[in-house]
Amino acid sequence: MSYLDSPILVTGGAGYIGGQTVLCLLDLGAEVIVIDDLSTGSMRPFHDQVKFYEGNIQDQTLVESIIRDNSVQSILHFAGSIKVDESVSDPLKYYDNNTEASRKLIAATVSCGVPRFVFSSTAAVYGTVEGQETVNECATTIPLNAYGWSKLFTERMLRDANRAHGLQFAALRYFNVAGADPKLRHGQFLKNPVHLIGRTIDAALGSAGPLEVFGANLPTPDGTGVRDYIHVYDLAMAHLAVLSHLGENPASVTMNLGYGRGASVLEVMECIENALQCKVPHRFVEARDGEAPSVVANIDTLLGALDWVPKFDDLREIINSAVAWKKKLDDTERP
Ligand SMILES: NC(=O)c1ccc[n+]([C@@H]2O[C@H](COP(=O)([O-])OP(=O)(O)OC[C@H]3O[C@@H](n4cnc5c(N)ncnc54)[C@H](O)[C@@H]3O)[C@@H](O)[C@H]2O)c1
């Protein structure tokens, strides 16, 4: 039996990545149930095709009734708070909405006997990555902020729930997610983007001030920070491959999701300048304390375990898609 034959609950399915994954599941004919409190996400036309519950995953009674009423067999858990800077100024929000909320969701999962759980973790669990060309899942995990810790604690709870209750899980450590749905049905809605590609597009279009580039003399080929950018469609499709993998293999898995290749801030800026045919106003500022010059995924686990072939493994494709989405949003908002 395929995982597509049994109902899948998506938490945070009105958000950027959860929404894209819902679309990919619907495209393949899966039965999808969504719970989202709409704190940062929003309803999209494709939500007509899912059973949508507006609610908080901390409401364990609600979650248990959703699971039972819909005979849920797999949970994809995207819901959470995602701003690294905010997690430094308001850490308890992150331990509440990421760690405690996940604890309650895992408790509901265990009490209802759902066999599979896929969790959106992050490369932020690694913290300072020094002297490694790429980082693999066995690397030391000492996060630099409450966001990373809140996710690492959830990974820990999943490992313990696996040992104690047999809950099979996948903890997916995303690197830098960008781009939009290839058919432009969905993308990121943030007014003030927190990630580099969104911020750079806004700076280029004049909808935000000049881009601050943190560090000009880092030990990287062009002196600016290097990160591993992955297209949101490929990332979403990896979740579907993970569900298949869990269905066929009893073990749980912790896995990086990236392309295993880095791009620098200057490369990102150049691509955006080419896509928009204008310059990106920017200024160089001090590198941020503790931030690693280069963070690139080792994806041997991903490639070894999953039947997954990325479609958009090219920085230009990712950026063109993000730019096309931004233009669509601006056109929609124009009176
Ligand atoms: N965007 C990235 O580059 C990135 C990188 C690494 C990890 N992640 C993780 O991926 C997941 C999804 O991120 P995203 O970029 O789609 O964020 P997002 O803010 O677009 O989506 C999160 C969704 O969860 C909902 N939500 C938040 N708290 C909730 C709660 N308590 N109950 C119910 N719904 C709730 C929000 O309304 C939103 O729709 C997050 O867990 C994030 O930490 C994202």
The ligand as a Gaussian input file, in Angstrom:
#p B3LYP/6-31G(d) Opt

LIG

0 1
 N       11.824000      28.690000       5.597000
 C       13.012000      28.117000       5.824000
 O       14.032000      28.444000       5.160000
 C       13.150000      27.047000       6.891000
 C       14.430000      26.523000       7.149000
 C       14.544000      25.518000       8.112000
 C       13.430000      25.035000       8.767000
 N       12.205000      25.562000       8.516000
 C       11.033000      25.042000       9.250000
 O       10.002000      24.707000       8.334000
 C        8.724000      24.901000       8.944000
 C        7.846000      25.710000       8.017000
 O        8.477000      26.968000       7.794000
 P        7.836000      28.065000       6.825000
 O        8.962000      28.829000       6.232000
 O        6.837000      27.423000       5.945000
 O        7.102000      28.992000       7.904000
 P        5.657000      29.694000       7.828000
 O        5.630000      30.699000       8.931000
 O        5.377000      30.147000       6.443000
 O        4.681000      28.482000       8.158000
 C        4.378000      28.058000       9.469000
 C        2.871000      27.789000       9.518000
 O        2.562000      27.242000      10.786000
 C        1.411000      27.932000      11.321000
 N        1.554000      27.853000      12.782000
 C        2.510000      28.403000      13.564000
 N        2.331000      28.028000      14.842000
 C        1.238000      27.236000      14.876000
 C        0.565000      26.527000      15.912000
 N        0.985000      26.568000      17.188000
 N       -0.527000      25.799000      15.592000
 C       -0.983000      25.744000      14.303000
 N       -0.368000      26.380000      13.287000
 C        0.728000      27.114000      13.571000
 C        1.473000      29.328000      10.733000
 O        0.224000      29.990000      10.675000
 C        2.029000      29.047000       9.333000
 O        0.977000      28.796000       8.421000
 C        8.974000      25.568000      10.292000
 O        8.866000      24.604000      11.308000
 C       10.411000      26.074000      10.167000
 O       11.064000      26.126000      11.416000
 C       12.020000      26.569000       7.593000

